[in-house]
């Protein structure tokens, strides 16, 4: 017997935004029947609203009332609110279980995170009056929810601390493994054009110039390499110094000898996951931002410059021994990503969470 889920969010966000991307992934799983024994009834959402007053009225009154009204007569077995920013939409005394996906609790519980050589403020340290009310409503909504789905073990621990006794489930984000695969969607290195020099070993970083990305550390590591290694390296700093097209980004991840990712703080950490899906080796900081999804052999102490240099020297030695030809895709990393983060894997985890929430509700 197939059960039904009603998806709920606020504004219809662009798919290239973090929350929009995560919501669309769940829509896609349900539409493609990748959530075993579950199907989608519909999605409740609205267009973006401009103007502070109009946004407040729509966010705090109009949209919550619509969600409550529709929940009273929904044919769905479960209501799933797909991000914590919309947790205030959890209806009171809802006739069916309500689940909220929490990506992080940084805004509800702001803090400072020390990651390597930087201290990063996460969440809104001094929210204004409008936002303070918003955050209170979100927290109350999470308290009303029947289950909270968390996208990482770190977030899961946060939720359990803040909402003790609340039913929780771990459902990680997905990576479109077929899209990133050098076998099913290959992109030639030539697409990188003037950004690249095919006679050299390609190293990439991926991320913005924000302090938490620790690009300065990555540059320090590269500049600390021995001269005989440095002369053979071409580094592309994607997102911070160079903007690439989607096809060029694919080519970079499929062709690079390694992705350096020393970031101190990530909500999920898409770049190393996408790199692994592309068969690209990764060196990342051994910090909570990454060590849930990246194999331990790819993690190094966040500030141990020499350890990072030694790993690049090792990679360079293998590259030279192979005659300077591009590496083979790491099928080990590709399989790791497929098993942990593929759409199929996320669909199974989501189905298990839905079924558990439904079972708990029937046992009341």
C-alpha positions as CSV (number, residue, x, y, z in Angstrom):
1,X,0.0,0.0,0.0
2,X,1.3,3.4,-1.0
3,X,1.2,6.2,1.6
4,X,1.0,9.9,0.8
5,X,2.9,13.0,1.7
6,X,2.0,16.7,1.5
7,X,5.1,18.9,1.0
8,X,5.1,22.4,2.4
9,X,7.4,25.3,2.1
10,X,7.2,29.1,2.0
11,X,8.3,31.0,-1.2
12,X,9.2,29.1,-4.3
13,X,13.0,29.4,-4.1
14,X,15.4,29.1,-7.0
15,X,16.9,25.6,-7.5
16,X,20.4,27.1,-7.3
17,X,19.8,28.3,-3.7
18,X,20.7,25.9,-0.9
19,X,17.2,25.5,0.5
20,X,15.6,25.5,-3.0
21,X,18.0,22.8,-4.1
22,X,17.3,20.7,-1.1
23,X,13.5,21.0,-1.5
24,X,13.7,20.2,-5.2
25,X,15.6,17.1,-4.5
26,X,12.8,15.8,-2.3
27,X,10.2,16.7,-4.9
28,X,12.3,14.9,-7.5
29,X,12.6,11.7,-5.4
30,X,8.8,11.6,-4.9
31,X,8.0,12.3,-8.5
32,X,10.4,9.6,-9.7
33,X,9.1,7.0,-7.2
34,X,12.5,6.8,-5.5
35,X,10.9,7.0,-2.0
36,X,9.7,3.4,-1.6
37,X,5.9,3.1,-0.9
38,X,5.4,6.9,-0.7
39,X,3.9,9.4,-3.2
40,X,3.3,13.1,-3.2
41,X,-0.1,14.6,-2.9
42,X,0.9,18.2,-3.8
43,X,3.2,21.0,-2.7
44,X,1.9,24.0,-0.8
45,X,4.1,27.1,-1.6
46,X,3.8,30.7,-2.7
47,X,5.6,33.1,-5.0
48,X,8.1,35.5,-3.5
49,X,6.6,38.5,-1.8
50,X,8.4,41.9,-1.9
51,X,8.1,44.6,0.7
52,X,8.7,44.2,4.5
53,X,5.0,44.6,5.6
54,X,3.7,42.4,2.8
55,X,6.3,39.7,3.6
56,X,5.4,39.8,7.3
57,X,1.7,39.5,6.7
58,X,2.2,36.7,4.2
59,X,4.8,34.8,6.4
60,X,3.1,35.2,9.8
61,X,-0.6,35.1,8.9
62,X,-1.7,34.4,5.3
63,X,0.4,31.4,4.5
64,X,0.2,29.7,7.9
65,X,-3.6,30.0,7.8
66,X,-3.6,28.4,4.4
67,X,-1.4,25.5,5.5
68,X,-3.6,25.0,8.6
69,X,-6.8,25.0,6.6
70,X,-5.5,22.5,4.0
71,X,-4.0,20.3,6.7
72,X,-7.5,19.8,8.2
73,X,-8.8,18.0,5.2
74,X,-5.7,16.7,3.5
75,X,-5.8,13.1,2.1
76,X,-2.0,12.9,3.0
77,X,-0.7,10.6,5.7
78,X,2.2,12.8,6.5
79,X,3.0,16.6,6.1
80,X,6.6,17.4,5.4
81,X,7.9,21.0,5.8
82,X,11.2,20.9,3.9
83,X,13.3,23.4,5.9
84,X,13.5,24.9,9.4
85,X,13.0,28.4,8.1
86,X,9.3,27.4,7.6
87,X,8.9,25.6,10.9
88,X,6.4,28.2,12.0
89,X,4.0,26.6,9.5
90,X,3.6,23.5,11.7
91,X,-0.2,23.5,12.4
92,X,-1.5,23.2,15.9
93,X,-3.4,20.0,16.7
94,X,-2.8,18.7,13.2
95,X,-4.7,15.4,12.4
96,X,-1.7,13.9,10.7
97,X,2.0,13.8,11.7
98,X,4.1,16.8,10.7
99,X,7.8,16.4,9.9
100,X,10.3,19.3,9.5
101,X,13.7,19.0,7.9
102,X,16.4,20.9,9.8
103,X,19.6,21.8,7.9
104,X,21.2,23.5,10.9
105,X,20.2,25.4,14.0
106,X,22.7,28.1,13.6
107,X,20.1,30.9,13.4
108,X,18.0,29.6,16.3
109,X,21.2,28.9,18.3
110,X,24.0,31.3,17.1
111,X,27.5,30.5,18.1
112,X,31.2,30.8,17.2
113,X,33.1,27.9,15.7
114,X,36.8,27.5,15.8
115,X,38.0,25.7,12.8
116,X,41.8,25.5,12.4
117,X,43.2,29.0,12.3
118,X,39.9,31.0,12.1
119,X,37.0,31.6,14.4
120,X,33.7,31.8,12.5
121,X,30.5,33.3,13.7
122,X,27.5,31.3,12.5
123,X,23.9,32.3,12.8
124,X,22.5,35.8,13.4
125,X,24.4,37.2,16.4
126,X,22.2,40.3,16.8
127,X,18.9,39.8,14.9
128,X,16.5,42.7,14.6
129,X,13.0,42.9,16.0
130,X,11.3,41.3,13.0
131,X,13.8,38.4,12.9
132,X,13.6,37.8,16.7
133,X,9.9,37.2,16.4
134,X,10.5,35.0,13.4
135,X,13.0,32.9,15.2
136,X,10.7,32.5,18.2
137,X,7.9,31.3,15.9
138,X,10.3,28.9,14.2
139,X,11.4,27.4,17.5
140,X,7.8,26.9,18.7
141,X,7.0,25.2,15.4
142,X,9.8,22.8,15.8
143,X,8.5,22.0,19.3
144,X,5.1,21.2,17.8
145,X,6.6,18.9,15.1
146,X,6.1,15.2,15.4
147,X,9.6,14.4,14.0
148,X,12.6,16.4,13.0
149,X,14.7,15.2,10.0
150,X,18.4,16.2,10.2
151,X,20.8,16.3,7.3
152,X,23.9,15.6,9.3
153,X,24.9,13.8,12.5
154,X,26.2,17.2,13.8
155,X,22.7,18.8,13.3
156,X,21.1,15.7,14.8
157,X,23.1,16.2,18.0
158,X,22.2,19.9,18.1
159,X,18.5,19.0,17.7
160,X,18.6,16.4,20.4
161,X,20.2,18.9,22.8
162,X,17.7,21.7,22.1
163,X,14.6,19.4,21.8
164,X,15.2,16.5,24.1
165,X,12.8,13.6,23.6
166,X,11.8,14.8,20.1
167,X,11.6,12.0,17.5
168,X,14.5,12.5,15.0
169,X,15.8,10.9,11.8
170,X,19.0,11.3,9.8
171,X,18.4,11.8,6.1
172,X,21.5,13.3,4.4
173,X,21.4,15.5,1.3
174,X,21.8,13.8,-2.1
175,X,24.3,14.2,-4.8
176,X,23.3,13.5,-8.4
177,X,26.0,10.9,-8.9
178,X,25.2,10.2,-12.5
179,X,25.6,13.9,-13.4
180,X,29.0,14.2,-11.8
181,X,30.3,10.8,-13.0
182,X,33.2,10.8,-15.5
183,X,31.7,7.7,-17.0
184,X,28.0,8.7,-17.5
185,X,28.7,12.4,-18.1
186,X,32.3,12.9,-19.1
187,X,33.7,16.4,-19.8
188,X,37.1,16.9,-21.5
189,X,39.8,18.9,-19.8
190,X,40.1,21.1,-22.9
191,X,36.9,22.9,-21.8
192,X,39.0,24.7,-19.1
193,X,40.8,26.6,-21.9
194,X,43.1,29.4,-20.7
195,X,42.5,28.6,-17.1
196,X,44.5,25.4,-17.5
197,X,47.8,24.1,-18.6
198,X,47.5,20.4,-19.5
199,X,51.3,19.9,-19.2
200,X,50.9,20.5,-15.4
201,X,49.3,18.8,-12.5
202,X,45.9,20.3,-11.9
203,X,44.9,21.2,-8.3
204,X,41.7,23.0,-7.5
205,X,40.0,24.8,-4.6
206,X,36.2,25.4,-4.7
207,X,34.5,28.1,-2.7
208,X,34.2,31.8,-2.0
209,X,36.6,34.2,-0.4
210,X,34.8,34.0,3.0
211,X,37.2,33.5,5.9
212,X,35.5,30.2,6.8
213,X,36.6,28.7,3.5
214,X,40.3,29.2,4.6
215,X,41.5,29.9,1.0
216,X,44.6,31.6,2.5
217,X,45.6,28.3,4.1
218,X,45.2,26.5,0.8
219,X,47.4,29.0,-0.9
220,X,50.0,28.7,2.0
221,X,50.1,25.0,1.5
222,X,50.7,25.3,-2.3
223,X,53.3,27.9,-1.8
224,X,55.1,25.7,0.7
225,X,55.6,22.9,-1.7
226,X,59.2,22.1,-2.8
227,X,60.3,23.9,-6.0
228,X,60.4,20.7,-8.0
229,X,56.8,20.2,-7.2
230,X,55.6,23.8,-7.5
231,X,56.9,24.1,-11.1
232,X,54.6,21.3,-12.1
233,X,51.4,22.6,-10.5
234,X,48.6,24.6,-12.0
235,X,46.0,25.7,-9.4
236,X,42.5,27.0,-10.2
237,X,40.7,28.7,-7.4
238,X,37.1,28.2,-8.5
239,X,34.5,30.5,-7.1
240,X,36.9,32.8,-5.4
241,X,39.1,33.9,-8.3
242,X,37.7,32.1,-11.3
243,X,34.1,31.6,-12.4
244,X,33.4,28.5,-14.5
245,X,30.5,27.3,-16.4
246,X,28.7,24.1,-15.3
247,X,30.5,22.1,-18.0
248,X,33.9,23.6,-17.0
249,X,33.2,22.8,-13.3
250,X,32.5,19.2,-14.3
251,X,35.7,19.1,-16.4
252,X,37.7,20.5,-13.5
253,X,36.4,18.0,-10.9
254,X,36.8,15.1,-13.4
255,X,40.4,16.2,-14.3
256,X,42.0,17.6,-11.2
257,X,44.5,15.4,-9.3
258,X,43.1,16.7,-6.1
259,X,40.6,19.1,-4.5
260,X,41.9,21.1,-1.5
261,X,39.1,21.9,0.9
262,X,40.3,23.3,4.2
263,X,36.9,25.0,5.1
264,X,36.2,25.5,8.8
265,X,32.4,25.5,8.6
266,X,29.9,24.1,6.2
267,X,26.2,23.3,6.5
268,X,26.7,20.2,4.4
269,X,29.8,20.5,2.3
270,X,28.7,20.0,-1.3
271,X,32.1,20.6,-3.0
272,X,34.0,17.6,-1.6
273,X,30.9,15.3,-2.1
274,X,30.6,16.4,-5.7
275,X,34.4,15.9,-6.2
276,X,34.2,12.4,-4.9
277,X,31.2,11.7,-7.1
278,X,33.4,12.8,-10.0
279,X,36.2,10.4,-8.9
280,X,38.4,13.3,-7.8
281,X,40.6,12.8,-4.7
282,X,40.0,15.2,-1.8
283,X,42.1,16.6,1.0
284,X,39.9,18.3,3.6
285,X,40.2,19.5,7.1
286,X,39.4,16.9,9.8
287,X,36.6,19.0,11.2
288,X,32.9,18.3,11.9
289,X,32.0,20.1,8.7
290,X,33.4,17.2,6.6
291,X,34.3,14.2,8.6
292,X,30.9,12.7,8.4
293,X,30.9,12.1,4.7
294,X,34.6,12.1,3.7
295,X,36.7,8.9,4.2
296,X,39.2,9.3,7.0
297,X,42.2,8.8,4.6
298,X,41.2,12.1,2.9
299,X,41.2,14.1,6.2
300,X,44.1,16.0,7.6
301,X,44.6,18.2,10.7
302,X,43.2,21.6,9.9
303,X,46.4,23.6,10.6
304,X,49.1,21.0,9.9
305,X,50.6,22.7,6.8
306,X,53.4,20.2,6.4
307,X,50.9,17.3,6.4
308,X,49.1,18.9,3.6
309,X,52.3,19.6,1.7
310,X,53.4,16.0,2.2
311,X,50.2,14.7,0.7
312,X,50.6,17.0,-2.4
313,X,54.2,15.8,-2.8
314,X,52.9,12.2,-2.7
315,X,50.2,12.9,-5.3
316,X,52.8,14.7,-7.5
317,X,55.2,11.8,-7.3
318,X,52.4,9.4,-8.5
319,X,51.6,11.9,-11.3
320,X,55.2,12.1,-12.4
321,X,55.6,8.3,-12.2
322,X,52.6,8.0,-14.6
323,X,54.3,10.3,-17.1
324,X,52.2,13.3,-16.2
325,X,49.0,11.8,-17.6
326,X,45.7,12.4,-15.8
327,X,44.8,10.0,-13.0
328,X,42.1,7.4,-13.4
329,X,38.8,8.3,-11.7
330,X,38.7,7.0,-8.1
331,X,36.0,4.3,-8.2
332,X,36.4,3.8,-4.5
333,X,35.4,7.4,-3.8
334,X,32.6,7.2,-6.5
335,X,31.2,4.1,-4.8
336,X,31.5,5.7,-1.4
337,X,29.4,8.7,-2.6
338,X,26.9,6.4,-4.4
339,X,26.3,4.4,-1.2
340,X,26.1,7.4,1.1
341,X,24.6,10.3,-0.9
342,X,22.9,9.1,-4.1
343,X,19.3,9.9,-4.8
344,X,18.4,6.2,-4.2
345,X,20.1,6.3,-0.8
346,X,18.3,9.5,0.2
347,X,15.0,8.1,-1.0
348,X,15.3,5.0,1.2
349,X,16.3,7.0,4.2
350,X,13.4,9.4,3.6
351,X,10.9,6.5,3.3
352,X,12.2,5.0,6.6
353,X,11.7,8.4,8.4
354,X,8.2,8.9,7.0
355,X,7.2,5.3,8.0
356,X,8.6,5.7,11.5
357,X,6.7,9.0,12.0
358,X,3.5,7.4,10.7
359,X,3.9,4.3,13.0
360,X,4.6,6.5,16.0
361,X,1.4,8.5,15.3
362,X,-0.7,5.3,15.1
363,X,0.7,4.0,18.4
364,X,-0.5,7.1,20.3
